[in-house]
Amino acid sequence: MSVKEEYEALNGQRRKGRDDIYQEVHIDDSVIDEVDIKGAIDVFKNNHSSIIYFGAAWCPWCRLALPVLIEYAKRNDERISYCDLDHKRPVYKIIDDKITLVDSGDVDYPLLIDNFKEIMEECVVYDGDKVIKIDGTYNIDLPLTVFGSFGTVKGYHYGAVDLKCDQTPYDLLDKDQIDELLMIFKEKEKTRAMTCSLDGKCE
């Protein structure tokens, strides 16, 4: 399925294993180029100006940020290289009190580490409410928007925007929040809001 089909297929659906209902989003894919991991790196290395979006349709934060990024790209006559990281990242779990690699992810994922390690977080594993960092391993939390130029990260933003006290990541952003996120993309600084982590746990 295309990015548009994957995102819109979840509109109004209950998230698997949870009570949360996905927000309804509509994706204008006229400014989106779908790329795999190698394609994303190629765009990053070989373009004067690039926008690379790492996301997944099941991630509620990705569903909040992508429509706003599309609006930003349309306003500025730019294109988005969308790289789907669903089931592409290595996953660790605690089994018999030991941190265990249970899914090694896509064979090309280490290429992302090589090219974006400076903005990656160390991998974590969840043991109940306890968060344990795994030294020497790296991860892209979702969503991540990277603004690049010939292999240099000019700016990046993790997540969408911080939510209000009565919001969940399954609610739509209001106009002020959309304007805030548009400004974040415009300024191309190095920023972070809430994200979905490796095991699908949404902070």
PyRosetta script that sets phi, psi and omega in degrees:
from pyrosetta import init, pose_from_sequence

init()
pose = pose_from_sequence("MSVKEEYEALNGQRRKGRDDIYQEVHIDDSVIDEVDIKGAIDVFKNNHSSIIYFGAAWCPWCRLALPVLIEYAKRNDERISYCDLDHKRPVYKIIDDKITLVDSGDVDYPLLIDNFKEIMEECVVYDGDKVIKIDGTYNIDLPLTVFGSFGTVKGYHYGAVDLKCDQTPYDLLDKDQIDELLMIFKEKEKTRAMTCSLDGKCE")
pose.set_psi(1, 154.8)
pose.set_omega(1, 176.4)
pose.set_phi(2, -77.8)
pose.set_psi(2, 168.3)
pose.set_omega(2, 175.8)
pose.set_phi(3, -55.9)
pose.set_psi(3, -47.1)
pose.set_omega(3, 179.9)
pose.set_phi(4, -57.4)
pose.set_psi(4, -48.4)
pose.set_omega(4, -178.2)
pose.set_phi(5, -64.3)
pose.set_psi(5, -41.8)
pose.set_omega(5, -178.2)
pose.set_phi(6, -64.4)
pose.set_psi(6, -44.8)
pose.set_omega(6, -178.7)
pose.set_phi(7, -68.5)
pose.set_psi(7, -47.0)
pose.set_omega(7, -174.7)
pose.set_phi(8, -73.0)
pose.set_psi(8, -23.2)
pose.set_omega(8, 177.5)
pose.set_phi(9, -64.5)
pose.set_psi(9, -24.2)
pose.set_omega(9, -179.0)
pose.set_phi(10, -90.9)
pose.set_psi(10, -5.5)
pose.set_omega(10, -179.2)
pose.set_phi(11, -53.4)
pose.set_psi(11, 122.8)
pose.set_omega(11, 176.8)
pose.set_phi(12, 74.3)
pose.set_psi(12, 4.1)
pose.set_omega(12, -178.9)
pose.set_phi(13, -89.0)
pose.set_psi(13, 152.0)
pose.set_omega(13, 176.2)
pose.set_phi(14, -79.2)
pose.set_psi(14, 133.9)
pose.set_omega(14, 178.2)
pose.set_phi(15, -67.6)
pose.set_psi(15, 134.0)
pose.set_omega(15, -176.2)
pose.set_phi(16, -55.8)
pose.set_psi(16, 126.5)
pose.set_omega(16, 177.4)
pose.set_phi(17, 79.4)
pose.set_psi(17, 5.3)
pose.set_omega(17, -177.9)
pose.set_phi(18, -136.0)
pose.set_psi(18, 171.3)
pose.set_omega(18, 175.5)
pose.set_phi(19, -92.7)
pose.set_psi(19, -6.6)
pose.set_omega(19, -175.4)
pose.set_phi(20, -69.3)
pose.set_psi(20, 141.3)
pose.set_omega(20, 177.0)
pose.set_phi(21, -107.8)
pose.set_psi(21, 127.7)
pose.set_omega(21, -179.3)
pose.set_phi(22, -64.9)
pose.set_psi(22, 137.8)
pose.set_omega(22, 175.8)
pose.set_phi(23, -66.9)
pose.set_psi(23, 154.1)
pose.set_omega(23, -179.3)
pose.set_phi(24, -87.2)
pose.set_psi(24, 119.6)
pose.set_omega(24, 178.2)
pose.set_phi(25, -124.4)
pose.set_psi(25, 152.3)
pose.set_omega(25, 176.9)
pose.set_phi(26, -125.6)
pose.set_psi(26, 123.2)
pose.set_omega(26, -171.7)
pose.set_phi(27, -104.9)
pose.set_psi(27, 117.3)
pose.set_omega(27, 172.6)
pose.set_phi(28, -88.1)
pose.set_psi(28, 103.2)
pose.set_omega(28, -174.9)
pose.set_phi(29, -89.7)
pose.set_psi(29, 15.2)
pose.set_omega(29, -179.0)
pose.set_phi(30, -67.8)
pose.set_psi(30, -19.0)
pose.set_omega(30, 179.8)
pose.set_phi(31, -112.1)
pose.set_psi(31, 12.8)
pose.set_omega(31, -176.3)
pose.set_phi(32, -107.6)
pose.set_psi(32, 131.8)
pose.set_omega(32, 169.1)
pose.set_phi(33, -112.6)
pose.set_psi(33, 119.5)
pose.set_omega(33, 179.8)
pose.set_phi(34, -82.1)
pose.set_psi(34, 128.2)
pose.set_omega(34, -177.7)
pose.set_phi(35, -132.9)
pose.set_psi(35, 153.4)
pose.set_omega(35, 171.5)
pose.set_phi(36, -88.1)
pose.set_psi(36, -174.1)
pose.set_omega(36, -176.1)
pose.set_phi(37, -60.2)
pose.set_psi(37, -47.0)
pose.set_omega(37, 179.7)
pose.set_phi(38, -63.9)
pose.set_psi(38, -36.4)
pose.set_omega(38, 178.1)
pose.set_phi(39, -65.2)
pose.set_psi(39, -39.5)
pose.set_omega(39, 178.5)
pose.set_phi(40, -63.1)
pose.set_psi(40, -42.0)
pose.set_omega(40, 179.0)
pose.set_phi(41, -66.2)
pose.set_psi(41, -39.1)
pose.set_omega(41, 178.0)
pose.set_phi(42, -61.2)
pose.set_psi(42, -45.2)
pose.set_omega(42, 177.8)
pose.set_phi(43, -61.5)
pose.set_psi(43, -44.3)
pose.set_omega(43, -178.6)
pose.set_phi(44, -61.2)
pose.set_psi(44, -41.7)
pose.set_omega(44, -174.7)
pose.set_phi(45, -80.6)
pose.set_psi(45, -28.3)
pose.set_omega(45, -166.2)
pose.set_phi(46, -115.3)
pose.set_psi(46, 12.2)
pose.set_omega(46, 179.5)
pose.set_phi(47, -122.7)
pose.set_psi(47, 141.9)
pose.set_omega(47, 178.0)
pose.set_phi(48, -62.5)
pose.set_psi(48, -38.9)
pose.set_omega(48, -179.3)
pose.set_phi(49, -139.9)
pose.set_psi(49, 123.8)
pose.set_omega(49, -178.8)
pose.set_phi(50, -138.5)
pose.set_psi(50, 149.1)
pose.set_omega(50, 171.2)
pose.set_phi(51, -122.3)
pose.set_psi(51, 117.5)
pose.set_omega(51, 179.4)
pose.set_phi(52, -116.8)
pose.set_psi(52, 128.2)
pose.set_omega(52, -177.8)
pose.set_phi(53, -115.9)
pose.set_psi(53, 118.9)
pose.set_omega(53, 175.8)
pose.set_phi(54, -100.8)
pose.set_psi(54, 118.1)
pose.set_omega(54, -176.4)
pose.set_phi(55, -153.8)
pose.set_psi(55, -172.5)
pose.set_omega(55, 175.6)
pose.set_phi(56, -157.2)
pose.set_psi(56, 142.5)
pose.set_omega(56, -174.2)
pose.set_phi(57, -62.9)
pose.set_psi(57, -30.4)
pose.set_omega(57, -176.9)
pose.set_phi(58, -76.5)
pose.set_psi(58, -13.7)
pose.set_omega(58, -174.8)
pose.set_phi(59, -82.4)
pose.set_psi(59, 114.5)
pose.set_omega(59, -176.6)
pose.set_phi(60, -62.9)
pose.set_psi(60, -31.6)
pose.set_omega(60, 177.7)
pose.set_phi(61, -68.4)
pose.set_psi(61, -36.2)
pose.set_omega(61, 176.6)
pose.set_phi(62, -62.8)
pose.set_psi(62, -37.6)
pose.set_omega(62, -179.2)
pose.set_phi(63, -69.9)
pose.set_psi(63, -27.1)
pose.set_omega(63, 174.6)
pose.set_phi(64, -75.8)
pose.set_psi(64, -42.6)
pose.set_omega(64, -171.4)
pose.set_phi(65, -80.9)
pose.set_psi(65, -37.8)
pose.set_omega(65, -171.8)
pose.set_phi(66, -60.9)
pose.set_psi(66, -46.7)
pose.set_omega(66, 179.0)
pose.set_phi(67, -59.7)
pose.set_psi(67, -33.7)
pose.set_omega(67, 179.2)
pose.set_phi(68, -71.6)
pose.set_psi(68, -40.2)
pose.set_omega(68, 177.1)
pose.set_phi(69, -63.4)
pose.set_psi(69, -38.5)
pose.set_omega(69, 177.0)
pose.set_phi(70, -61.0)
pose.set_psi(70, -43.7)
pose.set_omega(70, 177.9)
pose.set_phi(71, -61.8)
pose.set_psi(71, -42.1)
pose.set_omega(71, 176.9)
pose.set_phi(72, -59.7)
pose.set_psi(72, -46.5)
pose.set_omega(72, -178.3)
pose.set_phi(73, -63.5)
pose.set_psi(73, -40.9)
pose.set_omega(73, 179.2)
pose.set_phi(74, -64.5)
pose.set_psi(74, -41.2)
pose.set_omega(74, -179.9)
pose.set_phi(75, -65.7)
pose.set_psi(75, -29.4)
pose.set_omega(75, -174.0)
pose.set_phi(76, -109.7)
pose.set_psi(76, 12.6)
pose.set_omega(76, 177.6)
pose.set_phi(77, 53.0)
pose.set_psi(77, 48.5)
pose.set_omega(77, 178.9)
pose.set_phi(78, -120.9)
pose.set_psi(78, 168.4)
pose.set_omega(78, 178.6)
pose.set_phi(79, -118.9)
pose.set_psi(79, 153.1)
pose.set_omega(79, 179.5)
pose.set_phi(80, -111.4)
pose.set_psi(80, 127.5)
pose.set_omega(80, 171.4)
pose.set_phi(81, -93.1)
pose.set_psi(81, 110.0)
pose.set_omega(81, -175.8)
pose.set_phi(82, -96.0)
pose.set_psi(82, 121.8)
pose.set_omega(82, 178.5)
pose.set_phi(83, -115.8)
pose.set_psi(83, 112.2)
pose.set_omega(83, -179.5)
pose.set_phi(84, -78.2)
pose.set_psi(84, 120.3)
pose.set_omega(84, -179.8)
pose.set_phi(85, -104.2)
pose.set_psi(85, 15.5)
pose.set_omega(85, 176.0)
pose.set_phi(86, -60.6)
pose.set_psi(86, 123.3)
pose.set_omega(86, -179.9)
pose.set_phi(87, 60.3)
pose.set_psi(87, 23.7)
pose.set_omega(87, 180.0)
pose.set_phi(88, -105.8)
pose.set_psi(88, -17.5)
pose.set_omega(88, -176.8)
pose.set_phi(89, -95.5)
pose.set_psi(89, 146.1)
pose.set_omega(89, 175.7)
pose.set_phi(90, -64.8)
pose.set_psi(90, 146.4)
pose.set_omega(90, -177.9)
pose.set_phi(91, -124.7)
pose.set_psi(91, 131.6)
pose.set_omega(91, 177.4)
pose.set_phi(92, -114.4)
pose.set_psi(92, 145.5)
pose.set_omega(92, 174.3)
pose.set_phi(93, -138.4)
pose.set_psi(93, 162.8)
pose.set_omega(93, 175.3)
pose.set_phi(94, -92.4)
pose.set_psi(94, 118.2)
pose.set_omega(94, 178.7)
pose.set_phi(95, -127.9)
pose.set_psi(95, 124.2)
pose.set_omega(95, -177.4)
pose.set_phi(96, 53.5)
pose.set_psi(96, 43.4)
pose.set_omega(96, 177.2)
pose.set_phi(97, 65.9)
pose.set_psi(97, 16.0)
pose.set_omega(97, 178.4)
pose.set_phi(98, -123.2)
pose.set_psi(98, 143.6)
pose.set_omega(98, 174.5)
pose.set_phi(99, -73.4)
pose.set_psi(99, 121.7)
pose.set_omega(99, -173.3)
pose.set_phi(100, -128.0)
pose.set_psi(100, 133.7)
pose.set_omega(100, 173.9)
pose.set_phi(101, -76.3)
pose.set_psi(101, 115.7)
pose.set_omega(101, -177.3)
pose.set_phi(102, -105.6)
pose.set_psi(102, -15.1)
pose.set_omega(102, 177.1)
pose.set_phi(103, -150.6)
pose.set_psi(103, 117.5)
pose.set_omega(103, -176.3)
pose.set_phi(104, -78.4)
pose.set_psi(104, -7.5)
pose.set_omega(104, 177.1)
pose.set_phi(105, 76.4)
pose.set_psi(105, -168.2)
pose.set_omega(105, -178.9)
pose.set_phi(106, -70.8)
pose.set_psi(106, 142.9)
pose.set_omega(106, -179.2)
pose.set_phi(107, -60.5)
pose.set_psi(107, -25.0)
pose.set_omega(107, -178.9)
pose.set_phi(108, -90.2)
pose.set_psi(108, -5.3)
pose.set_omega(108, -177.3)
pose.set_phi(109, -56.6)
pose.set_psi(109, -38.0)
pose.set_omega(109, 177.1)
pose.set_phi(110, -57.1)
pose.set_psi(110, -24.7)
pose.set_omega(110, 176.4)
pose.set_phi(111, -64.9)
pose.set_psi(111, -34.5)
pose.set_omega(111, 176.3)
pose.set_phi(112, -66.4)
pose.set_psi(112, -39.8)
pose.set_omega(112, 177.5)
pose.set_phi(113, -60.4)
pose.set_psi(113, -43.2)
pose.set_omega(113, -179.8)
pose.set_phi(114, -60.6)
pose.set_psi(114, -36.5)
pose.set_omega(114, -173.4)
pose.set_phi(115, -95.1)
pose.set_psi(115, -22.9)
pose.set_omega(115, -175.0)
pose.set_phi(116, -127.4)
pose.set_psi(116, 17.6)
pose.set_omega(116, -175.6)
pose.set_phi(117, -56.8)
pose.set_psi(117, -33.6)
pose.set_omega(117, -177.5)
pose.set_phi(118, -61.3)
pose.set_psi(118, -23.1)
pose.set_omega(118, -178.8)
pose.set_phi(119, -115.0)
pose.set_psi(119, 7.6)
pose.set_omega(119, 177.8)
pose.set_phi(120, -86.9)
pose.set_psi(120, 158.7)
pose.set_omega(120, 173.8)
pose.set_phi(121, -98.8)
pose.set_psi(121, 156.4)
pose.set_omega(121, 170.4)
pose.set_phi(122, -67.2)
pose.set_psi(122, 141.8)
pose.set_omega(122, 178.1)
pose.set_phi(123, -60.1)
pose.set_psi(123, 148.1)
pose.set_omega(123, 175.7)
pose.set_phi(124, -128.5)
pose.set_psi(124, 158.1)
pose.set_omega(124, 172.9)
pose.set_phi(125, -128.4)
pose.set_psi(125, 145.4)
pose.set_omega(125, -176.9)
pose.set_phi(126, -103.3)
pose.set_psi(126, 128.0)
pose.set_omega(126, 175.2)
pose.set_phi(127, -120.1)
pose.set_psi(127, 88.2)
pose.set_omega(127, -170.5)
pose.set_phi(128, 66.1)
pose.set_psi(128, -124.0)
pose.set_omega(128, 177.9)
pose.set_phi(129, -90.3)
pose.set_psi(129, -1.5)
pose.set_omega(129, -177.8)
pose.set_phi(130, -88.4)
pose.set_psi(130, 133.4)
pose.set_omega(130, 179.5)
pose.set_phi(131, -110.7)
pose.set_psi(131, 123.0)
pose.set_omega(131, -177.2)
pose.set_phi(132, -116.1)
pose.set_psi(132, 122.4)
pose.set_omega(132, 176.0)
pose.set_phi(133, -77.9)
pose.set_psi(133, 144.1)
pose.set_omega(133, 178.6)
pose.set_phi(134, -106.9)
pose.set_psi(134, 103.1)
pose.set_omega(134, -175.6)
pose.set_phi(135, -56.5)
pose.set_psi(135, 135.9)
pose.set_omega(135, 173.9)
pose.set_phi(136, 83.4)
pose.set_psi(136, 1.9)
pose.set_omega(136, 176.5)
pose.set_phi(137, -116.4)
pose.set_psi(137, 151.7)
pose.set_omega(137, -174.5)
pose.set_phi(138, -133.1)
pose.set_psi(138, 155.2)
pose.set_omega(138, -171.1)
pose.set_phi(139, -148.5)
pose.set_psi(139, 146.1)
pose.set_omega(139, 169.0)
pose.set_phi(140, -99.5)
pose.set_psi(140, 113.4)
pose.set_omega(140, 170.4)
pose.set_phi(141, -74.2)
pose.set_psi(141, 159.0)
pose.set_omega(141, -175.3)
pose.set_phi(142, -113.6)
pose.set_psi(142, 144.1)
pose.set_omega(142, -7.2)
pose.set_phi(143, -85.6)
pose.set_psi(143, 159.5)
pose.set_omega(143, 173.5)
pose.set_phi(144, -128.9)
pose.set_psi(144, 125.5)
pose.set_omega(144, 174.1)
pose.set_phi(145, -108.5)
pose.set_psi(145, 123.6)
pose.set_omega(145, -179.4)
pose.set_phi(146, -114.9)
pose.set_psi(146, 129.7)
pose.set_omega(146, 172.4)
pose.set_phi(147, -103.6)
pose.set_psi(147, 116.5)
pose.set_omega(147, -173.1)
pose.set_phi(148, -123.8)
pose.set_psi(148, 166.1)
pose.set_omega(148, 174.5)
pose.set_phi(149, -152.1)
pose.set_psi(149, 111.2)
pose.set_omega(149, 178.3)
pose.set_phi(150, 45.0)
pose.set_psi(150, 50.2)
pose.set_omega(150, 174.5)
pose.set_phi(151, 84.3)
pose.set_psi(151, 7.8)
pose.set_omega(151, 177.9)
pose.set_phi(152, -114.2)
pose.set_psi(152, 132.5)
pose.set_omega(152, 176.3)
pose.set_phi(153, -78.2)
pose.set_psi(153, 113.1)
pose.set_omega(153, 179.0)
pose.set_phi(154, -88.0)
pose.set_psi(154, -24.2)
pose.set_omega(154, 178.6)
pose.set_phi(155, -174.4)
pose.set_psi(155, 161.4)
pose.set_omega(155, 175.8)
pose.set_phi(156, -156.6)
pose.set_psi(156, 159.2)
pose.set_omega(156, 175.8)
pose.set_phi(157, -144.1)
pose.set_psi(157, 124.1)
pose.set_omega(157, 173.3)
pose.set_phi(158, -92.1)
pose.set_psi(158, 134.0)
pose.set_omega(158, 173.3)
pose.set_phi(159, 85.8)
pose.set_psi(159, -159.1)
pose.set_omega(159, 177.0)
pose.set_phi(160, -114.7)
pose.set_psi(160, -104.5)
pose.set_omega(160, 172.4)
pose.set_phi(161, -132.9)
pose.set_psi(161, 158.7)
pose.set_omega(161, 175.9)
pose.set_phi(162, -65.8)
pose.set_psi(162, 142.6)
pose.set_omega(162, -174.0)
pose.set_phi(163, -90.1)
pose.set_psi(163, 162.1)
pose.set_omega(163, 175.2)
pose.set_phi(164, -79.6)
pose.set_psi(164, 166.3)
pose.set_omega(164, -171.5)
pose.set_phi(165, -62.1)
pose.set_psi(165, -24.9)
pose.set_omega(165, -177.6)
pose.set_phi(166, -100.9)
pose.set_psi(166, 8.7)
pose.set_omega(166, -178.7)
pose.set_phi(167, -102.9)
pose.set_psi(167, 155.2)
pose.set_omega(167, 167.5)
pose.set_phi(168, -122.0)
pose.set_psi(168, 166.9)
pose.set_omega(168, 178.3)
pose.set_phi(169, -67.0)
pose.set_psi(169, -4.9)
pose.set_omega(169, 178.7)
pose.set_phi(170, -95.0)
pose.set_psi(170, 0.6)
pose.set_omega(170, 174.3)
pose.set_phi(171, -94.6)
pose.set_psi(171, 154.9)
pose.set_omega(171, 176.7)
pose.set_phi(172, -76.3)
pose.set_psi(172, 155.1)
pose.set_omega(172, 174.9)
pose.set_phi(173, -75.6)
pose.set_psi(173, 148.2)
pose.set_omega(173, 173.9)
pose.set_phi(174, -87.9)
pose.set_psi(174, 177.3)
pose.set_omega(174, -174.4)
pose.set_phi(175, -60.0)
pose.set_psi(175, -42.2)
pose.set_omega(175, -179.7)
pose.set_phi(176, -62.3)
pose.set_psi(176, -39.7)
pose.set_omega(176, 179.5)
pose.set_phi(177, -69.4)
pose.set_psi(177, -38.0)
pose.set_omega(177, 176.0)
pose.set_phi(178, -62.4)
pose.set_psi(178, -44.7)
pose.set_omega(178, 178.6)
pose.set_phi(179, -62.6)
pose.set_psi(179, -38.4)
pose.set_omega(179, 177.8)
pose.set_phi(180, -62.3)
pose.set_psi(180, -43.8)
pose.set_omega(180, -179.1)
pose.set_phi(181, -69.6)
pose.set_psi(181, -38.4)
pose.set_omega(181, 174.9)
pose.set_phi(182, -59.1)
pose.set_psi(182, -39.6)
pose.set_omega(182, 179.0)
pose.set_phi(183, -68.2)
pose.set_psi(183, -38.1)
pose.set_omega(183, 176.4)
pose.set_phi(184, -59.3)
pose.set_psi(184, -46.3)
pose.set_omega(184, 179.4)
pose.set_phi(185, -65.1)
pose.set_psi(185, -38.1)
pose.set_omega(185, -179.3)
pose.set_phi(186, -65.2)
pose.set_psi(186, -41.4)
pose.set_omega(186, -175.8)
pose.set_phi(187, -77.2)
pose.set_psi(187, -21.1)
pose.set_omega(187, 175.4)
pose.set_phi(188, 51.3)
pose.set_psi(188, 44.4)
pose.set_omega(188, 176.6)
pose.set_phi(189, -90.5)
pose.set_psi(189, -168.3)
pose.set_omega(189, -179.8)
pose.set_phi(190, -109.9)
pose.set_psi(190, 99.6)
pose.set_omega(190, -168.7)
pose.set_phi(191, -131.9)
pose.set_psi(191, 164.2)
pose.set_omega(191, -177.7)
pose.set_phi(192, -148.6)
pose.set_psi(192, 136.5)
pose.set_omega(192, 169.7)
pose.set_phi(193, -125.2)
pose.set_psi(193, -162.5)
pose.set_omega(193, -178.9)
pose.set_phi(194, -71.0)
pose.set_psi(194, 149.6)
pose.set_omega(194, -174.7)
pose.set_phi(195, -139.5)
pose.set_psi(195, 173.7)
pose.set_omega(195, 168.4)
pose.set_phi(196, -101.6)
pose.set_psi(196, 129.9)
pose.set_omega(196, -175.3)
pose.set_phi(197, -91.6)
pose.set_psi(197, -176.7)
pose.set_omega(197, -169.3)
pose.set_phi(198, -53.9)
pose.set_psi(198, -44.3)
pose.set_omega(198, -174.3)
pose.set_phi(199, -87.6)
pose.set_psi(199, 12.9)
pose.set_omega(199, 179.7)
pose.set_phi(200, 86.5)
pose.set_psi(200, -0.1)
pose.set_omega(200, 178.0)
pose.set_phi(201, -70.0)
pose.set_psi(201, 121.8)
pose.set_omega(201, -179.0)
pose.set_phi(202, -96.3)
pose.set_psi(202, 119.3)
pose.set_omega(202, -177.0)
pose.set_phi(203, -74.2)
pose.dump_pdb("model.pdb")
